[in-house]
Amino acid sequence: MTFDGWLDNETFQILTDDPFHLHKGGDCPDWMEYFFDASSGHFDFAAFLEVLLSAVETVVEDTFSSRVHPPRLRRVTTNEAFRRSVCNQCVRYDR
């Protein structure tokens, strides 16, 4: 996945005294303010990913519920069914 708005802009910067975190760059869009920690200035990738995946889930749900998708496009498991299921591998790692 490519975010074209980030390619030619200074959306992020890496500080020499903190090379392990992304910080807000000079051309960072205002809507991304939510994803930077107020005290440290670090980019919160997990928060960004949560919003992105939630948006993708909404689009997929809307696509399948409206039934305007190609007939050969099928969901194997809905997210709702996945959330109700128990994964033996996940249970093992949760201990």
PASEBA-1860 file (N, C-alpha, C; in nm, 3 decimals):
! residues 95
1> MTFDGWLD> 0.085/-0.116/0.000/0.000/0.000/0.000/0.090/0.123/0.000 ~ 0.060/0.214/-0.087/0.137/0.337/-0.097/0.048/0.456/-0.064 ~ 0.099/0.546/0.013/0.029/0.669/0.045/0.094/0.780/-0.036 ~ 0.032/0.808/-0.151/0.092/0.902/-0.245/0.119/1.039/-0.184 ~ 0.034/1.084/-0.093/0.054/1.214/-0.030/0.180/1.222/0.054 ~ 0.235/1.107/0.089/0.355/1.105/0.172/0.483/1.100/0.089 ~ 0.474/1.065/-0.037/0.593/1.039/-0.117/0.682/1.161/-0.137 ~ 0.624/1.272/-0.174/0.703/1.391/-0.206/0.704/1.494/-0.094
9> NETFQILT> 0.655/1.458/0.022/0.647/1.552/0.134/0.734/1.504/0.250 ~ 0.764/1.597/0.338/0.834/1.563/0.462/0.729/1.535/0.569 ~ 0.656/1.425/0.552/0.552/1.389/0.648/0.615/1.350/0.781 ~ 0.726/1.278/0.773/0.796/1.232/0.893/0.939/1.282/0.892 ~ 0.997/1.284/1.010/1.140/1.311/1.020/1.198/1.221/1.128 ~ 1.327/1.194/1.117/1.399/1.116/1.218/1.499/1.210/1.281 ~ 1.491/1.223/1.412/1.581/1.313/1.484/1.711/1.241/1.516 ~ 1.822/1.312/1.507/1.952/1.249/1.532/1.965/1.200/1.676
17> DDPFHLHK> 1.898/1.266/1.771/1.908/1.222/1.910/1.803/1.115/1.944 ~ 1.717/1.079/1.847/1.614/0.977/1.868/1.591/0.902/1.736 ~ 1.691/0.825/1.691/1.683/0.764/1.558/1.588/0.645/1.546 ~ 1.523/0.604/1.654/1.439/0.486/1.651/1.290/0.518/1.641 ~ 1.254/0.645/1.631/1.114/0.684/1.624/1.091/0.783/1.511 ~ 0.971/0.778/1.454/0.931/0.878/1.356/0.869/0.996/1.429 ~ 0.906/1.115/1.387/0.850/1.238/1.441/0.781/1.313/1.328 ~ 0.697/1.409/1.364/0.623/1.486/1.265/0.719/1.574/1.185
25> GGDCPDWM> 0.706/1.566/1.054/0.787/1.648/0.965/0.718/1.779/0.933 ~ 0.784/1.863/0.860/0.732/1.996/0.829/0.608/1.996/0.743 ~ 0.589/1.894/0.658/0.474/1.888/0.568/0.369/1.787/0.614 ~ 0.370/1.755/0.740/0.276/1.656/0.793/0.133/1.712/0.789 ~ 0.038/1.638/0.729/-0.100/1.686/0.722/-0.162/1.701/0.861 ~ -0.250/1.798/0.876/-0.315/1.824/1.004/-0.392/1.704/1.058 ~ -0.453/1.625/0.968/-0.535/1.512/1.012/-0.451/1.404/1.081 ~ -0.319/1.408/1.063/-0.233/1.307/1.125/-0.191/1.343/1.267
33> EYFFDASS> -0.227/1.461/1.312/-0.191/1.507/1.447/-0.231/1.404/1.553 ~ -0.345/1.342/1.533/-0.398/1.241/1.627/-0.299/1.126/1.650 ~ -0.215/1.096/1.551/-0.128/0.979/1.557/0.011/1.007/1.616 ~ 0.031/1.127/1.666/0.158/1.160/1.730/0.136/1.180/1.879 ~ 0.219/1.116/1.959/0.208/1.129/2.104/0.240/1.273/2.145 ~ 0.153/1.332/2.227/0.167/1.473/2.264/0.294/1.500/2.345 ~ 0.333/1.406/2.431/0.449/1.433/2.516/0.582/1.400/2.448 ~ 0.589/1.287/2.377/0.717/1.246/2.317/0.730/1.289/2.171
41> GHFDFAAF> 0.617/1.310/2.104/0.621/1.345/1.962/0.638/1.225/1.871 ~ 0.638/1.104/1.925/0.655/0.982/1.846/0.529/0.950/1.767 ~ 0.549/0.899/1.647/0.438/0.852/1.564/0.388/0.721/1.623 ~ 0.257/0.711/1.644/0.195/0.591/1.700/0.142/0.507/1.585 ~ 0.226/0.417/1.535/0.190/0.335/1.420/0.071/0.245/1.452 ~ 0.064/0.193/1.573/-0.046/0.104/1.610/-0.180/0.177/1.602 ~ -0.186/0.301/1.647/-0.310/0.379/1.640/-0.346/0.407/1.494 ~ -0.246/0.440/1.413/-0.269/0.464/1.270/-0.321/0.338/1.202
49> LEVLLSAV> -0.258/0.225/1.231/-0.299/0.099/1.170/-0.440/0.060/1.211 ~ -0.476/0.085/1.336/-0.610/0.054/1.384/-0.716/0.132/1.306 ~ -0.692/0.261/1.284/-0.786/0.344/1.208/-0.791/0.299/1.062 ~ -0.676/0.271/1.004/-0.670/0.227/0.864/-0.746/0.096/0.845 ~ -0.719/-0.003/0.931/-0.785/-0.133/0.917/-0.934/-0.125/0.945 ~ -0.974/-0.039/1.036/-1.115/-0.019/1.063/-1.184/0.039/0.939 ~ -1.119/0.131/0.872/-1.176/0.189/0.749/-1.186/0.084/0.639 ~ -1.084/0.002/0.626/-1.087/-0.106/0.526/-1.200/-0.204/0.558
57> ETVVEDTF> -1.214/-0.239/0.685/-1.321/-0.330/0.727/-1.459/-0.271/0.693 ~ -1.476/-0.143/0.714/-1.603/-0.077/0.683/-1.633/-0.086/0.533 ~ -1.533/-0.061/0.450/-1.551/-0.067/0.305/-1.586/-0.209/0.262 ~ -1.517/-0.308/0.316/-1.545/-0.447/0.281/-1.686/-0.485/0.324 ~ -1.723/-0.449/0.445/-1.858/-0.479/0.496/-1.964/-0.413/0.409 ~ -1.943/-0.285/0.373/-2.038/-0.214/0.287/-2.048/-0.280/0.149 ~ -1.934/-0.322/0.095/-1.932/-0.385/-0.037/-2.013/-0.514/-0.037 ~ -1.993/-0.597/0.064/-2.063/-0.725/0.066/-2.209/-0.711/0.108
65> SSRVHPPR> -2.241/-0.618/0.196/-2.379/-0.602/0.239/-2.465/-0.539/0.130 ~ -2.405/-0.458/0.043/-2.482/-0.396/-0.065/-2.496/-0.489/-0.186 ~ -2.422/-0.599/-0.186/-2.428/-0.700/-0.293/-2.398/-0.643/-0.432 ~ -2.309/-0.547/-0.440/-2.269/-0.492/-0.570/-2.126/-0.533/-0.604 ~ -2.087/-0.650/-0.562/-1.953/-0.698/-0.590/-1.959/-0.807/-0.697 ~ -1.848/-0.833/-0.766/-1.848/-0.940/-0.865/-1.882/-1.074/-0.799 ~ -1.954/-1.162/-0.868/-1.997/-1.289/-0.808/-1.881/-1.378/-0.763 ~ -1.766/-1.368/-0.828/-1.654/-1.455/-0.787/-1.577/-1.400/-0.667
73> LRRVTTNE> -1.611/-1.279/-0.623/-1.548/-1.221/-0.504/-1.624/-1.270/-0.380 ~ -1.553/-1.345/-0.294/-1.618/-1.402/-0.176/-1.534/-1.376/-0.053 ~ -1.601/-1.363/0.059/-1.532/-1.355/0.187/-1.521/-1.497/0.240 ~ -1.405/-1.533/0.287/-1.386/-1.665/0.345/-1.439/-1.663/0.488 ~ -1.399/-1.564/0.564/-1.444/-1.549/0.702/-1.472/-1.402/0.728 ~ -1.588/-1.374/0.782/-1.617/-1.235/0.816/-1.540/-1.200/0.943 ~ -1.514/-1.074/0.964/-1.444/-1.033/1.086/-1.526/-1.066/1.210 ~ -1.658/-1.054/1.198/-1.744/-1.086/1.312/-1.730/-1.233/1.350
81> AFRRSVCN> -1.732/-1.322/1.251/-1.715/-1.465/1.278/-1.575/-1.493/1.333 ~ -1.477/-1.422/1.281/-1.340/-1.442/1.327/-1.325/-1.401/1.474 ~ -1.388/-1.290/1.512/-1.381/-1.243/1.651/-1.446/-1.341/1.748 ~ -1.550/-1.411/1.702/-1.619/-1.508/1.789/-1.543/-1.639/1.800 ~ -1.455/-1.668/1.706/-1.384/-1.795/1.704/-1.267/-1.794/1.801 ~ -1.217/-1.912/1.829/-1.100/-1.927/1.914/-0.990/-1.989/1.830 ~ -0.881/-1.921/1.823/-0.765/-1.969/1.748/-0.669/-2.037/1.845 ~ -0.642/-2.165/1.822/-0.552/-2.239/1.911/-0.414/-2.175/1.918
89> QCVRYDR> -0.368/-2.124/1.805/-0.237/-2.061/1.802/-0.236/-1.933/1.887 ~ -0.345/-1.853/1.879/-0.353/-1.730/1.957/-0.363/-1.760/2.107 ~ -0.440/-1.860/2.141/-0.454/-1.897/2.281/-0.319/-1.938/2.338 ~ -0.242/-2.010/2.257/-0.110/-2.054/2.302/-0.021/-1.934/2.334 ~ -0.025/-1.829/2.251/0.061/-1.713/2.271/0.010/-1.620/2.379 ~ -0.118/-1.629/2.412/-0.174/-1.542/2.516/-0.136/-1.584/2.657 ~ -0.080/-1.701/2.674/-0.047/-1.751/2.809/0.067/-1.676/2.871
END
